[in-house]
Amino acid sequence: MSVHKNIVLILGHPDSSEAHFCHALADRYRAGAESAGHRVTTVDVGRLDFPLLRSRKDWEEGETPPALKEAQRTILDADHLVIIFPLWLGGMPALLKGFLEQVLRPSLAASPKEWGKLLKGCSARIIVTMGMPGFFYRLFYRAHSLKALKRNILAFTGVGPIGTTVFGLVEGASEEKRAQRLALMHRYGHNAD
């Protein structure tokens, strides 16, 4: 008997004016997950309008902007998170980082100790696209931004296990390579991985 999961797919590409490969990856993941009976909610960060945090006090004590309250509730109820974004200047786009800062506030927990358990029981998969070769990003840059998201944001709030996937050379990828990557996303979705 398979277990159906409540999956939240966070599309972290800040440009929603046109379709990018991140969007295609998200669509294939969603199709795979839904074909297996999983429930998928997509949060398209590029379509949200919210302010960036400017002080520690606001982050710790302030209110979540109204435009993000539904996304925040959805994330808190998730069994599995999928975060897809392009690598920009060596890290996640600022809009995605700002979104995560807004929705994962310490004030959501009853105490600082409880904040580390905010998303306990929730697993995740991070998918990053980039122009450079993926092995070069992992070997030379040691995937520092990917590790920061995994360790300093997700694991810090109780998420685990966390899988990672890096798709390099996306701009010059052949149709065959793109199709292989999309098929992999479908499998990830089907397996809620």
N, C-alpha and C positions, 0 to 999 in steps of 0.2 A: 504494500500500500504506500503510495507516494504522499508526501506531506506538501500541501500547497502553502506557499509563503506569500507574505505581504511585502512586495518589493518596491522600494522607492528609487527611481532612476533620476539622478541629478545630472542634467545636461549643463555642463559648465562652460560651454562656448559662449562668450559674451555677445557675439554677433548673431542676432536672430533675423537679420534682414535677408539672408540667403542661406541656402543649404550648404553645409560643410560635411566633411567626412565624419566628424563627430556625430552629426545628426543621423547619418546613415547607419553608423554603429549602434546608436541608441534605438533606432527603428528595428534593426535586426534582433537586438537583445530583447526588446519588448515583444516582438513576434514570437520568438522562441519561448519566452516565459509564458505568454498567454496560451500558446499551443499546449503547454503542460499543465494548464489550469492555475497558474500563479496569478495573483492580483498585482498589477503594475500601475503605479502612479508616477507620472513624469513631472519633474519640477524643472522647467526651462529657465535657468537663471538669467539668460539674455533677454527675457520678456518681462522681468520683474523690475519695478522701480522702487528703490529704497536708498536711504542715505548710508554712507560709510561711517563707521564709528571713528570718533576723534579723541576719545579719552578712555582711560581705564575705568573711571567711575561709571561712565555711561555703559560700558560693556558689562561691568559687574552688577550695577544696580538699575540700569535703565530698562525701559520697556521695549519689547520686540516691536518693530514697525508694523502697523496694521497689514500692510501688503505681504508680510512674511508669516503672519500667525498661522495661516492654514498650512503652509509648507512646513513650518516648525512642528505642528501637531502631527502631520503626516510622517515626518522623519522620526519623531519620538515613538510612533506606533509601528515602525518598520521592523521586519524580521531580517531584512537584507538591504543594504545600500549599494547602489552602483553609481560611481562618480566618473563621468567621462569629460575630459577637457584636453585642449591643445597646450603644449608646452610653449609658453611665451616668456622670453627673456630668462630662460632657465627655471621657470616656476609656473605655478598655476596662474591664470589670469586674475588680476586684481578684483574683478567683480565676483568671481567665485570665492576668493578668500574673504571678501567683505560679506558675502552671503553667509558663509560658514560662521564668521564671527558673530553675525546678528542672530542666527538661529540656535547656536550652541552656547548660549550665555550661562555663566555660573549661577545666575539667579533662578534657573530652572530647577535646581536641586535644593533640597532642604538644608544641606550643609556642604562645605567644601569637600568633605569625604564622599558624600553622595554624588557629587558632580562626576567623579571618576566612574560611577556606575550608571550614569544617565542613559547610556545606550547598551547596557549589559544584555547579552543574549542576542544582539544584532551582529550579523556578519557583514562583510563588505568586499567589493571588488573595485579597484581603481584602474581605469583605462586611460592611458595618456598617448596622444598622437604628437608626432614631431617631425621636423624636416631632416634632422640628423639621423644617422643609423642608431637604432635602439641599443645595440651592443656597446657603441661608443658612449652613449649617455650613461649606461650602467657601469662601464669599465672606467672611463676617464673622469666623468663627473660624479660617479658613484651614486647616481640617481638621487641626489641630495633632496630635491624638491618632492619627489615621490616619497622618500623616507620621512620627510618632515610632515607631510599630510598623514601618512600612515601612523607614525609614532606620536607626533605632537598634537594631533587633532583627533583622529579616530580612536586609536588605542587609549589615548588619554581620557576619553569619555566612555570607555568600556567596550568599544567595538572589537570583535575578534571572532573567528580568524579573519584576516584581511589578505585577499589575493591581489596581485598586481599584474597588469599586462601593458607592455610598451609596444606601440606600433611606430617604427621609425620609417623615414623616407616616404612619408605619405604623399607628398606632392608628385613624386616621380614614379609612384607604384604602378605596375602594369595592371590591366583589368583582371588578369588571373590572380595576382597578389591581393588586389582589393576584394575579389570574390572569396578568396580563402579567409581573409580577415572577417568578412561579413558572416561567413559560415561559422567561424569560431564564435562570434558573438551570439549567433542563434543557438549554438550548443550551450554556451554559458547561460543564456536566458532559460533554455529548456531545463537545465539542471539547477537553476537558481544559484549559480556560482558567480 
